[in-house]
Amino acid sequence: NSIDIFFQVNLDEYIKFIYQLYFVIGFYSQFCFMLIIYLLYSFHTNLKLVKQSRSFVYFSIFIFASLVTPPDVTSQLAIAIPFLVCYEIMLLFFITLEEYLIYSKKSNIEKNGI
């Protein structure tokens, strides 16, 4: 009455998995790069718009995660959460940088009396 379990290696599925993994990792690195470029551009134009479009970015990330993963929630979250963390860290960095530059500009004006 024992159940026999066999592990069958399928090369086609393994190659497909590796290909998808490389795609997701490559897209993740490109996403971080595009995010930095976008925030640098927005830093000089309007960083408030970036803050307001946060819900759109979240929605887009979850749509991407649902397209590249199987239909279970765990794998979708495993793809979406690193993107969201990267987005929030970059946004926090640029917001802090903006506040620092505003503060230093005000202190220079007060110091020089301009």
Kinemage of the C-alpha trace (Angstrom):
@kinemage 1
@onewidth
@group {chain A} dominant
@subgroup {mainchain}
@vectorlist {calphas} color= white
{ca asn a 1} P 0.000 0.000 0.000
{ca ser a 2} L 2.882 2.395 -0.574
{ca ile a 3} L 2.716 5.248 -3.029
{ca asp a 4} L 5.590 5.484 -5.472
{ca ile a 5} L 6.700 8.981 -6.396
{ca phe a 6} L 8.838 9.488 -9.471
{ca phe a 7} L 10.733 12.635 -10.308
{ca gln a 8} L 10.698 13.146 -14.045
{ca val a 9} L 12.947 15.847 -15.425
{ca asn a 10} L 11.565 17.564 -18.481
{ca leu a 11} L 14.225 19.591 -20.282
{ca asp a 12} L 11.698 21.640 -22.233
{ca glu a 13} L 9.971 22.880 -19.072
{ca tyr a 14} L 13.306 23.613 -17.413
{ca ile a 15} L 14.491 25.723 -20.354
{ca lys a 16} L 11.147 27.542 -20.424
{ca phe a 17} L 11.441 28.263 -16.703
{ca ile a 18} L 15.015 29.570 -17.050
{ca tyr a 19} L 13.980 31.735 -20.013
{ca gln a 20} L 11.108 33.260 -18.032
{ca leu a 21} L 13.379 33.794 -15.043
{ca tyr a 22} L 15.935 35.645 -17.187
{ca phe a 23} L 13.146 37.748 -18.677
{ca val a 24} L 11.830 38.759 -15.266
{ca ile a 25} L 15.293 39.493 -13.861
{ca gly a 26} L 16.228 41.476 -16.969
{ca phe a 27} L 13.004 43.428 -16.832
{ca tyr a 28} L 13.513 44.083 -13.131
{ca ser a 29} L 16.950 45.575 -13.723
{ca gln a 30} L 15.625 47.646 -16.619
{ca phe a 31} L 12.697 48.770 -14.477
{ca cys a 32} L 15.048 50.090 -11.804
{ca phe a 33} L 17.111 51.890 -14.443
{ca met a 34} L 14.018 53.389 -16.122
{ca leu a 35} L 12.704 54.403 -12.720
{ca ile a 36} L 15.893 56.282 -11.911
{ca ile a 37} L 15.794 58.063 -15.279
{ca tyr a 38} L 12.090 58.909 -14.831
{ca leu a 39} L 12.609 60.248 -11.320
{ca leu a 40} L 15.633 62.290 -12.398
{ca tyr a 41} L 13.529 63.835 -15.157
{ca ser a 42} L 10.598 64.385 -12.803
{ca phe a 43} L 12.911 65.804 -10.188
{ca his a 44} L 13.547 68.766 -12.448
{ca thr a 45} L 9.934 69.096 -13.580
{ca asn a 46} L 7.321 67.944 -11.082
{ca leu a 47} L 7.955 65.376 -8.353
{ca lys a 48} L 4.447 65.913 -6.940
{ca leu a 49} L 2.986 64.309 -10.056
{ca val a 50} L 5.092 61.222 -9.410
{ca lys a 51} L 3.750 61.041 -5.867
{ca gln a 52} L 0.187 61.351 -7.135
{ca ser a 53} L 0.642 58.646 -9.793
{ca arg a 54} L 1.651 56.082 -7.171
{ca ser a 55} L -1.616 54.129 -7.497
{ca phe a 56} L -1.182 53.876 -11.278
{ca val a 57} L 2.356 52.534 -10.823
{ca tyr a 58} L 1.143 49.974 -8.268
{ca phe a 59} L -1.607 48.855 -10.636
{ca ser a 60} L 0.835 48.569 -13.548
{ca ile a 61} L 3.264 46.516 -11.495
{ca phe a 62} L 0.552 44.088 -10.441
{ca ile a 63} L -0.682 43.765 -14.028
{ca phe a 64} L 2.866 42.963 -15.145
{ca ala a 65} L 3.249 40.424 -12.339
{ca ser a 66} L -0.002 38.721 -13.293
{ca leu a 67} L 1.083 38.477 -16.936
{ca val a 68} L 4.475 36.870 -16.328
{ca thr a 69} L 3.574 34.462 -13.529
{ca pro a 70} L 1.269 31.484 -13.172
{ca pro a 71} L -2.209 32.300 -11.895
{ca asp a 72} L -1.416 31.902 -8.202
{ca val a 73} L -1.194 34.856 -5.868
{ca thr a 74} L 2.063 33.807 -4.206
{ca ser a 75} L 4.152 34.016 -7.354
{ca gln a 76} L 2.485 37.278 -8.366
{ca leu a 77} L 3.383 38.799 -5.017
{ca ala a 78} L 6.910 37.396 -5.287
{ca ile a 79} L 7.334 39.338 -8.529
{ca ala a 80} L 5.407 42.483 -7.548
{ca ile a 81} L 6.865 43.135 -4.091
{ca pro a 82} L 10.501 43.684 -5.217
{ca phe a 83} L 9.268 46.111 -7.896
{ca leu a 84} L 7.194 47.998 -5.325
{ca val a 85} L 10.061 48.119 -2.840
{ca cys a 86} L 12.402 49.433 -5.540
{ca tyr a 87} L 9.850 52.085 -6.534
{ca glu a 88} L 9.265 53.222 -2.963
{ca ile a 89} L 12.974 53.349 -2.094
{ca met a 90} L 13.762 55.413 -5.193
{ca leu a 91} L 10.808 57.708 -4.565
{ca leu a 92} L 11.806 58.175 -0.924
{ca phe a 93} L 15.381 58.937 -1.975
{ca phe a 94} L 14.325 61.593 -4.470
{ca ile a 95} L 11.794 63.151 -2.090
{ca thr a 96} L 14.483 63.376 0.585
{ca leu a 97} L 16.912 64.836 -1.945
{ca glu a 98} L 14.343 67.427 -3.004
{ca glu a 99} L 13.672 68.453 0.595
{ca tyr a 100} L 17.404 68.669 1.297
{ca leu a 101} L 17.994 70.878 -1.732
{ca ile a 102} L 15.088 73.143 -0.789
{ca tyr a 103} L 16.391 73.390 2.783
{ca ser a 104} L 19.955 74.118 1.671
{ca lys a 105} L 18.723 76.744 -0.796
{ca lys a 106} L 16.705 78.459 1.956
{ca ser a 107} L 19.636 78.384 4.371
{ca asn a 108} L 21.929 79.850 1.690
{ca ile a 109} L 19.446 82.638 1.051
{ca glu a 110} L 19.152 83.396 4.770
{ca lys a 111} L 22.925 83.178 5.274
{ca asn a 112} L 23.803 85.431 2.344
{ca gly a 113} L 20.828 87.740 2.797
{ca ile a 114} L 19.801 87.371 -0.834
